[in-house]
């Protein structure tokens, strides 16, 4: 363990369904982190809500994000593995395969949305903090959870910080993806402007895949549509470089796809570690207004520039498509249940608009002007709908600014919430 951190591991037993507390339970893991020089002090708690869905909390190490060192100057931090992730009764392909009935699996997965995560957090707070309110830092999807927290249990919150994660409160999945495709298109063109040879490489690879059966190390076929999902990385500060360096090693001297490239593509597009990201992605926008119905796939038809034979070839971003659950080994056990989730029409609302309008908990948020994943326009509209909200809009960083900035983003957000900035 890094000597800069003192840690304590915590495990909590929580109901699978908080509306039926006497039924099945889950284990939720959280790691307490504190400056070892202040370990015996009574410090305020900061709960970190990781992005995702499906992402486990970071593990403290020498390479820990700069925000953690900033937070530990004043707080005791709780790194929560949200239910279904990391060490919190994880949802994996192996677990999904144990469900013989897709309807039962879909019902199980329906218990892994933000409302359940908030209920877990409140149970943990009551056990860990002597029921005192705590502060939260929500990155990306963690910001979505924050707005659900303010809707359902604001009494548990002292102040909230959101980085790249103010959701549209009333936007449907169709609204979200109609806005997302143009942002992804612009980001891909940005990649090609920085690295013109990448457009040629991707078109060459796509042409090869169109006529040849190329297999990844796990046996999955690499298709053009799976190749295009490499664009998911483009919204991060180093996203252009992630894709560029991967493509640089793509072709060997014989013009065939290299083993190095195929292993890397399998790893970054396989959802082995975070299947919930794919399974739950569109459920984020299920608000009782009808089924989400594979909204990203429907919206794709409205953007002719995204056809597979286009030149230059456009990558896709944070979009999940039904074909993924047939083509990708790590998602196949979820296929039938994912279809049922897409057809579900009775999702309970995640946000209470009246309660948010009357909110008095200080909320400080950074909105990244060019964010590829979370639409800045929807975020700013939400900021106007939530009481006690203060927003900082910048294009200095991309979606991972809270990490890339060291401690600067968190430092300013805490000052904003306290009325000092």
C-alpha positions in Angstrom: 0.0 0.0 0.0 1.2 3.5 -0.8 2.4 5.0 2.6 0.7 8.3 1.6 -2.6 6.6 2.4 -4.1 4.9 5.3 -7.0 2.6 4.3 -9.8 0.5 5.9 -11.9 -2.0 3.9 -15.6 -2.0 4.7 -18.3 -4.5 3.6 -22.0 -3.9 4.0 -25.0 -6.1 3.4 -27.8 -4.4 1.5 -31.1 -5.6 0.1 -31.1 -6.4 -3.6 -34.4 -4.6 -3.8 -34.7 -1.9 -1.1 -38.5 -2.0 -1.4 -38.4 -5.6 -0.3 -35.7 -5.5 2.5 -36.5 -9.1 3.7 -35.5 -10.7 0.4 -32.2 -11.4 -1.4 -29.2 -9.4 -0.3 -26.0 -8.1 -1.9 -22.5 -7.3 -0.5 -21.3 -3.8 -1.1 -17.6 -2.9 -0.7 -16.1 0.5 0.1 -12.6 1.5 0.9 -12.0 4.3 3.5 -8.9 6.4 2.7 -7.3 9.0 4.9 -4.0 10.8 5.2 -2.1 8.7 7.8 -1.1 11.8 9.6 -4.8 12.6 10.3 -6.1 9.0 10.7 -7.1 9.6 14.3 -8.8 12.9 13.6 -12.6 13.4 13.3 -12.7 14.5 9.6 -15.7 15.1 7.4 -16.6 12.3 4.9 -16.4 12.6 1.1 -18.2 9.8 -0.8 -16.8 9.3 -4.3 -19.3 8.2 -6.9 -17.5 6.7 -9.9 -18.5 7.1 -13.5 -20.0 4.3 -15.5 -22.4 2.7 -15.2 -20.5 -0.4 -14.3 -17.2 1.2 -13.2 -15.6 0.3 -9.9 -14.0 2.9 -7.7 -10.3 3.7 -8.2 -7.7 1.9 -6.2 -5.3 4.2 -4.3 -1.7 3.9 -5.4 1.3 6.0 -6.5 -0.7 6.8 -9.7 -3.9 7.8 -7.9 -5.9 10.7 -9.4 -4.8 14.1 -8.1 -8.3 14.9 -6.8 -7.7 12.2 -4.1 -4.6 13.9 -2.7 -6.6 17.2 -2.7 -9.5 15.6 -0.9 -7.4 14.0 1.7 -6.1 17.4 2.9 -9.5 18.0 4.5 -11.6 14.8 4.3 -11.8 11.1 5.0 -12.7 9.7 1.6 -14.9 6.7 0.9 -14.3 4.9 -2.4 -17.5 3.0 -3.1 -17.7 0.1 -5.5 -21.3 0.6 -6.6 -23.4 -2.5 -6.5 -22.5 -4.9 -9.3 -18.9 -3.6 -9.7 -15.5 -4.4 -8.3 -15.8 -6.3 -5.0 -19.5 -5.5 -4.6 -21.3 -8.7 -5.6 -20.1 -8.2 -9.2 -22.4 -8.7 -12.2 -20.4 -10.6 -14.8 -21.1 -12.8 -17.8 -20.6 -15.9 -15.6 -23.2 -14.6 -13.2 -25.7 -13.8 -16.0 -25.2 -17.3 -17.5 -26.6 -18.8 -14.3 -30.0 -17.3 -14.9 -32.0 -19.8 -17.0 -34.9 -17.3 -17.3 -34.1 -14.0 -19.1 -37.1 -12.3 -17.4 -35.5 -13.1 -14.0 -32.2 -11.8 -15.1 -33.8 -8.6 -16.4 -35.6 -8.1 -13.1 -32.3 -8.7 -11.2 -30.5 -6.1 -13.4 -33.4 -3.6 -12.9 -32.2 -3.4 -9.3 -28.8 -1.8 -10.3 -29.8 1.7 -11.3 -29.0 5.0 -9.5 -32.0 4.8 -7.1 -30.6 1.6 -5.7 -27.1 3.0 -5.4 -28.4 5.9 -3.5 -30.3 3.6 -1.1 -27.1 1.7 -0.6 -25.2 4.9 0.1 -27.8 6.0 2.7 -27.6 2.6 4.5 -23.8 2.9 4.5 -23.9 6.5 5.8 -26.1 5.5 8.7 -23.6 2.8 9.7 -20.4 4.6 9.1 -21.0 8.3 9.8 -23.3 8.2 12.9 -25.9 9.4 10.5 -24.2 12.7 9.9 -24.6 14.2 6.4 -21.6 13.8 4.1 -20.3 15.4 0.9 -20.1 13.7 -2.4 -17.9 13.9 -5.5 -19.7 12.5 -8.6 -17.7 11.9 -11.8 -19.7 11.5 -15.0 -22.4 8.9 -14.2 -21.6 9.7 -10.6 -23.2 13.1 -11.2 -26.4 11.3 -12.4 -26.4 9.5 -9.1 -25.9 12.8 -7.3 -29.1 14.2 -8.8 -31.0 11.1 -7.8 -29.5 11.4 -4.3 -30.7 15.1 -4.1 -34.1 13.9 -5.3 -34.5 11.1 -2.8 -32.4 11.8 0.3 -31.1 15.3 0.4 -31.0 15.1 4.2 -28.0 12.9 3.9 -25.9 15.5 2.0 -23.9 18.4 3.2 -22.5 19.5 -0.2 -22.2 17.9 -3.7 -19.5 18.3 -6.3 -20.2 17.0 -9.9 -17.6 16.7 -12.7 -18.9 16.3 -16.2 -22.1 14.6 -15.0 -25.1 16.9 -14.9 -27.8 14.8 -16.7 -30.8 16.1 -18.6 -33.6 15.8 -16.1 -36.4 15.2 -18.6 -34.5 14.2 -21.7 -35.3 10.9 -23.3 -32.8 8.4 -24.7 -33.8 9.6 -28.1 -33.0 13.2 -27.1 -29.6 12.2 -25.8 -28.5 10.3 -28.8 -29.7 12.8 -31.3 -27.3 15.2 -29.6 -24.5 12.6 -29.2 -23.8 11.6 -32.8 -22.8 15.0 -34.0 -20.4 15.4 -31.1 -18.8 12.1 -31.8 -18.6 13.0 -35.5 -16.7 16.2 -34.6 -14.4 14.3 -32.3 -13.5 11.7 -35.0 -12.8 14.5 -37.5 -10.5 16.0 -34.7 -8.6 12.7 -34.6 -8.1 12.8 -38.4 -7.0 16.4 -38.3 -4.4 15.6 -35.7 -3.3 12.2 -37.3 -4.4 12.2 -40.9 -2.8 8.7 -41.5 -5.4 7.3 -39.0 -8.2 7.9 -41.5 -6.4 5.9 -44.1 -5.5 3.1 -41.6 -9.1 2.7 -40.4 -10.5 2.6 -43.9 -7.9 0.0 -44.9 -8.7 -2.1 -41.8 -12.5 -1.8 -42.4 -12.1 -2.9 -46.1 -10.1 -5.9 -44.9 -12.7 -6.9 -42.4 -15.5 -6.6 -44.9 -14.0 -9.4 -47.0 -12.1 -11.5 -44.5 -13.1 -13.5 -41.4 -10.8 -12.1 -38.8 -11.0 -13.5 -35.3 -10.0 -12.0 -32.0 -8.0 -14.1 -29.5 -11.3 -15.1 -27.7 -12.8 -16.3 -30.9 -15.1 -13.4 -31.5 -15.2 -12.1 -35.1 -13.8 -8.6 -35.5 -16.3 -6.8 -37.7 -16.4 -3.2 -39.0 -19.1 -2.3 -36.5 -17.0 -3.6 -33.6 -13.9 -1.8 -34.9 -15.9 1.4 -34.9 -16.6 1.2 -31.1 -12.9 2.1 -30.5 -14.3 5.7 -30.7 -15.6 5.3 -27.2 -12.2 6.5 -25.9 -12.1 9.8 -27.9 -13.9 11.9 -25.2 -11.0 11.6 -22.8 -8.1 14.0 -22.5 -5.8 11.5 -24.0 -8.4 9.9 -26.3 -6.9 10.9 -29.6 -3.6 9.3 -28.5 -5.2 6.1 -27.1 -6.7 5.4 -30.6 -3.7 6.6 -32.6 -1.2 4.5 -30.8 -3.4 1.5 -31.1 -3.8 2.0 -34.8 -0.1 2.6 -35.2 0.5 -1.1 -34.4 -2.5 -2.4 -36.4 -0.9 -3.8 -39.6 2.1 -6.0 -39.9 4.6 -6.1 -42.8 2.3 -8.5 -44.7 -0.7 -6.2 -44.5 -2.5 -8.4 -42.0 -3.8 -7.3 -38.7 -1.2 -7.7 -36.0 -1.6 -9.9 -32.9 -0.8 -6.9 -30.8 -3.7 -5.0 -32.4 -6.2 -7.9 -32.1 -5.4 -8.4 -28.4 -5.8 -4.7 -27.7 -9.1 -4.5 -29.6 -10.5 -7.5 -27.7 -9.5 -5.9 -24.4 -11.0 -2.5 -25.0 -14.2 -3.6 -26.7 -15.0 -6.8 -24.9 -16.7 -5.4 -21.7 -15.2 -8.2 -19.7 -14.6 -6.1 -16.6 -17.7 -3.9 -16.9 -20.6 -5.5 -18.7 -23.0 -3.3 -16.7 -21.8 -0.4 -18.8 -23.4 -1.9 -21.8 -26.3 -3.6 -20.1 -27.4 -0.5 -18.2 -26.4 2.3 -20.5 -29.8 3.2 -21.9 -31.7 2.5 -18.7 -30.1 5.7 -17.4 -32.7 7.5 -19.5 -35.7 5.3 -18.6 -38.0 7.7 -16.8 -41.5 6.1 -17.2 -42.0 7.8 -20.6 -42.1 4.5 -22.5 -39.4 2.0 -23.5 -35.9 3.2 -24.5 -36.1 0.7 -27.3 -32.4 0.7 -28.4 -32.4 4.5 -29.0 -28.8 4.7 -30.1 -29.4 2.2 -32.9 -32.6 4.0 -34.0 -30.8 7.4 -34.0 -27.9 6.0 -36.1 -30.2 5.8 -39.1 -30.6 9.6 -39.1 -26.8 10.2 -39.7 -25.9 9.1 -43.2 -22.2 10.0 -42.6 -22.0 7.0 -40.1 -22.5 4.3 -42.7 -19.9 1.6 -42.7 -18.8 2.3 -46.3 -18.3 6.0 -45.7 -14.9 7.5 -46.4 -13.6 8.6 -44.0 -15.0 6.0 -41.7 -16.5 7.4 -38.6 -16.1 5.7 -35.3 -18.9 5.5 -32.7 -18.8 6.7 -29.1 -20.9 6.0 -26.0 -23.6 4.1 -27.9 -24.7 0.6 -27.1 -26.3 -1.5 -29.9 -28.3 -4.7 -29.8 -25.8 -6.5 -32.0 -23.2 -6.2 -29.3 -25.1 -8.8 -27.2 -24.8 -11.3 -30.0 -21.3 -10.5 -31.3 -19.3 -10.0 -28.0 -18.6 -13.0 -25.8 -18.7 -11.0 -22.6 -22.2 -9.7 -23.3 -23.9 -12.8 -24.9 -25.3 -14.1 -21.6 -27.2 -10.8 -21.2 -28.7 -10.7 -24.7 -32.3 -11.7 -24.0 -32.4 -9.8 -20.8 -31.0 -6.7 -22.5 -33.9 -6.9 -25.0 -36.4 -7.0 -22.2 -34.8 -4.0 -20.5 -35.0 -2.1 -23.8 -38.7 -2.9 -24.0 -39.5 -2.0 -20.4 -41.9 0.9 -20.1 -42.4 1.3 -16.4 -39.0 2.6 -15.2 -39.5 4.6 -12.0 -38.4 8.3 -12.3 -34.9 9.0 -11.1 -35.3 12.7 -10.5 -37.9 14.7 -8.5 -38.1 18.0 -10.3 -40.0 19.8 -7.5 -37.6 18.6 -4.9 -34.6 19.6 -7.0 -36.0 23.0 -7.7 -36.3 23.6 -3.9 -32.9 22.1 -3.2 -30.8 23.8 -0.6 -27.8 21.5 -0.5 -24.8 23.4 -2.1 -24.2 21.8 -5.6 -21.0 22.9 -7.5 -20.5 21.4 -10.9 -18.0 21.7 -13.8 -19.4 21.4 -17.3 -16.9 20.6 -20.0 -17.9 22.7 -23.0 -16.8 20.1 -25.5 -17.8 17.0 -23.5 -18.3 14.1 -25.9 -20.3 12.0 -23.4 -22.5 14.4 -21.6 -24.2 17.2 -23.5 -23.3 20.6 -22.2 -26.6 22.1 -23.3 -28.6 19.6 -21.3 -26.3 20.1 -18.3 -26.7 23.8 -18.3 -30.5 23.4 -18.6 -30.4 21.2 -15.5 -28.3 23.7 -13.6 -31.1 26.2 -14.1 -33.6 23.7 -12.7 -31.8 22.9 -9.5 -31.7 25.1 -6.4 -28.4 26.1 -4.8 -26.5 25.0 -8.0 -23.4 26.8 -9.2 -21.7 25.9 -12.5 -18.3 26.4 -14.0 -18.1 26.0 -17.8 -14.7 25.4 -19.4 -13.0 23.9 -22.4 -9.7 23.6 -20.6 -10.2 19.9 -20.0 -12.1 17.0 -21.5 -14.4 14.6 -19.7 -11.7 13.4 -17.3 -10.8 16.8 -16.1 -11.1 16.0 -12.5 -8.2 13.6 -12.9 -6.2 15.4 -15.5 -6.2 18.6 -13.6 -4.6 17.2 -10.5 -6.5 18.7 -7.6 -7.4 22.0 -9.3 -11.0 21.1 -10.3 -11.9 19.7 -6.9 -10.3 22.6 -5.2 -12.3 25.1 -7.1 -15.6 23.2 -6.8 -15.3 23.0 -3.0 -14.6 26.8 -3.0 -17.7 27.4 -5.2 -19.9 25.3 -2.9 -18.6 27.2 0.1 -19.3 30.5 -1.6 -15.6 31.4 -1.9 -15.3 31.4 -5.7 
